[in-house]
């Protein structure tokens, strides 16, 4: 069952620039809505991928008799969230408060989230 989810989640990380994926939208409002949907999908994929990584870390800790993999994973996830939020705020700040700021921040969150899904799925190897 786990590999079925991996097959479903991998396409989430396939695209590099969410704003370009939504370029067919006619206005900034439509682009914002499109990028917002992408963020919702990525957040769901992150939750699922993190759950799989937690299961793998628990299994590793049980096999090795050490309780290190799960705490390390949890710490890395919290650090990643802090990084994502700070990085995407910096991206938004680079827009100088212009009308594309929100789209840029959301696109950044989608892009970094997709990369994190890929990273988390590596724990399944």
C-alpha positions as CSV (number, residue, x, y, z in Angstrom):
1,X,0.0,0.0,0.0
2,X,2.9,2.4,0.8
3,X,4.2,2.2,-2.7
4,X,0.8,3.1,-4.2
5,X,1.0,6.3,-2.2
6,X,4.6,6.9,-3.5
7,X,3.3,6.5,-7.0
8,X,0.6,9.0,-6.3
9,X,2.8,11.5,-4.5
10,X,5.7,11.6,-7.0
11,X,3.9,13.6,-9.6
12,X,3.2,16.3,-7.0
13,X,6.9,17.1,-7.1
14,X,7.3,16.9,-10.9
15,X,6.9,20.6,-11.7
16,X,9.5,23.3,-10.8
17,X,7.5,26.5,-11.0
18,X,3.9,26.6,-9.9
19,X,3.3,30.1,-11.3
20,X,4.3,28.9,-14.7
21,X,1.9,25.9,-14.3
22,X,-0.9,28.5,-13.8
23,X,0.2,30.8,-16.6
24,X,-2.9,30.0,-18.6
25,X,-5.0,31.7,-16.0
26,X,-6.2,35.1,-17.3
27,X,-5.7,37.3,-14.3
28,X,-3.6,37.5,-11.1
29,X,-6.7,36.5,-9.2
30,X,-7.0,33.3,-11.3
31,X,-3.2,32.6,-11.0
32,X,-3.5,33.1,-7.2
33,X,-6.4,30.7,-7.1
34,X,-4.5,28.1,-9.2
35,X,-1.3,28.4,-7.1
36,X,-3.4,28.2,-4.0
37,X,-4.9,24.9,-5.1
38,X,-1.3,23.7,-5.8
39,X,-0.3,24.6,-2.3
40,X,-3.3,22.7,-0.8
41,X,-2.3,19.6,-2.8
42,X,1.4,19.9,-1.8
43,X,0.4,20.3,1.9
44,X,-1.6,17.1,1.7
45,X,1.3,15.3,0.0
46,X,3.7,16.6,2.7
47,X,1.4,15.2,5.4
48,X,1.3,11.8,3.7
49,X,5.0,11.7,2.9
50,X,5.9,12.7,6.4
51,X,3.7,10.0,7.8
52,X,5.5,7.4,5.6
53,X,8.9,8.8,6.7
54,X,7.8,8.6,10.4
55,X,6.8,4.9,9.9
56,X,10.2,4.2,8.3
57,X,12.1,6.0,11.1
58,X,10.2,4.1,13.8
59,X,10.9,0.9,12.0
60,X,14.6,1.7,11.8
61,X,14.7,2.7,15.5
62,X,13.1,-0.7,16.4
63,X,15.5,-2.7,14.2
64,X,18.6,-0.9,15.5
65,X,17.4,-0.7,19.1
66,X,18.2,3.0,19.1
67,X,15.7,5.9,19.4
68,X,17.5,8.4,17.1
69,X,15.9,8.3,13.6
70,X,12.5,9.5,14.6
71,X,13.6,12.4,16.8
72,X,16.1,13.4,14.1
73,X,13.3,13.3,11.4
74,X,11.0,15.4,13.6
75,X,13.7,17.9,14.3
76,X,14.5,18.2,10.6
77,X,10.9,18.7,9.7
78,X,10.5,21.5,12.1
79,X,13.7,23.1,10.9
80,X,12.5,22.7,7.3
81,X,9.2,24.4,8.1
82,X,11.1,27.3,9.7
83,X,13.4,27.6,6.6
84,X,10.5,27.4,4.2
85,X,8.6,30.1,5.9
86,X,11.6,32.4,6.2
87,X,12.7,31.8,2.6
88,X,9.3,32.4,1.1
89,X,8.9,35.6,3.1
90,X,12.2,36.7,1.7
91,X,11.0,35.8,-1.8
92,X,7.9,37.8,-1.2
93,X,9.9,40.8,0.1
94,X,11.9,40.8,-3.1
95,X,8.6,41.9,-4.9
96,X,8.6,45.2,-3.0
97,X,5.0,44.8,-1.9
98,X,3.8,44.6,-5.5
99,X,0.7,42.8,-6.6
100,X,2.6,39.6,-7.3
101,X,3.9,39.2,-3.7
102,X,1.2,36.7,-2.6
103,X,1.6,34.6,-5.7
104,X,5.4,34.6,-5.3
105,X,5.2,33.5,-1.6
106,X,2.7,30.7,-2.4
107,X,4.7,29.6,-5.4
108,X,7.8,29.4,-3.2
109,X,5.9,27.3,-0.6
110,X,4.7,25.0,-3.4
111,X,8.2,24.6,-4.9
112,X,9.9,24.0,-1.6
113,X,7.1,21.6,-0.5
114,X,7.4,19.5,-3.6
115,X,11.2,19.2,-3.0
116,X,10.5,18.2,0.6
117,X,8.0,15.5,-0.5
118,X,10.8,14.0,-2.6
119,X,13.2,14.2,0.3
120,X,10.8,12.5,2.7
121,X,10.0,9.7,0.2
122,X,13.7,8.8,0.2
123,X,13.3,7.5,3.8
124,X,11.3,4.6,2.3
125,X,14.3,3.1,0.6
